[in-house]
């Protein structure tokens, strides 16, 4: 009988220890996942509309040059062209598989899209007609960009190459090789003479568009470079990375000028305001553990994290944070007049805000 009581007491102690450990584990998980976001309100940002209608996560959003339309695309294979003022869908451009990126031509007449099926497509915005399909990549095309004169399209992707295409003829002009891993982002300089690329190999490369030669390789990020963008005046290059930073580079000597770092795990997208005053960044809304659980249980509708940040270029200060989406933001954009910003999220929605300054 005494032995039985000892076993009973030992069992109670073990149960108590397990209960305490579970309580501590739950407390830790709760503290890591269910965090009230630290919001910064500049007073200059006002939410306008949220556009819904996609059936899967979004990869990109872009304003038309006149600022009246937005285009969004993602995994559902649909590109929706929305009217900014009221969110009405003007056209839906159907793809056979998911859309990875898109961009309006400088005159706003055309839209280029890239896709999981290794192609780039050129569409007419006025009626949504498909004009050309450009095929030479061997794997997923992850980004597409128009040159400032609208005559050239750059595309990059999982085959570790960048391709330059003639828009009018639809033929391949040249292939740029040098990255060792997936090239996630490409951007033309405002004068059209240079092209920047960001890759999973953690490098940024600067290319001469006219002859395809490599000008410079920029190292400084410690993880994949997911987004690159030139300022409108051509003085700066911004890059966003899985290392949780936005970096600002001098576009003359390519030196690092400043790093912007919030509390996000990854930065997926960066954009300059046209006047060069702001940098907008979009990325993850949770830490690694939170992302894992979010992938299992779905969007964090009641536990929204900060997904978009507005930074002041001059001193690097964080002036506004956005906690509107219930999942990661994969793309951010400014309108051409700088008065509007948009974000596209894995929660299948596009949100639009007005900036009063």
Secondary structure, DSSP 8 states (H G I E B T S, - for coil): -HHHHHHHHHHHHHHHHHHHHHHHHHHHHHHHHS--------S-EEEEEEEE--SS-EEEEEE-TTSSEEEEEETTSEEEEEETTT--EEEEEE-SS-EEEEEE-TTSSEEEEEETTSEEEEEETTT--EEEEEE--SS-EEEEEE-TTSSEEEEEETTSEEEEEETTT--EEEEEE--SS-EEEEEE-TTSSEEEEEETTSEEEEEETTT--EEEEEE--SS-EEEEEE-TTSSEEEEEETTSEEEEEETTT--EEEEEE-S-S-EEEEEE-TTSSEEEEEE-SS-HHHHHHHHHH---TTS----EEEEETTT--EEEEE---SS-EEEEEE-TTSSEEEEEETTSEEEEEEE--
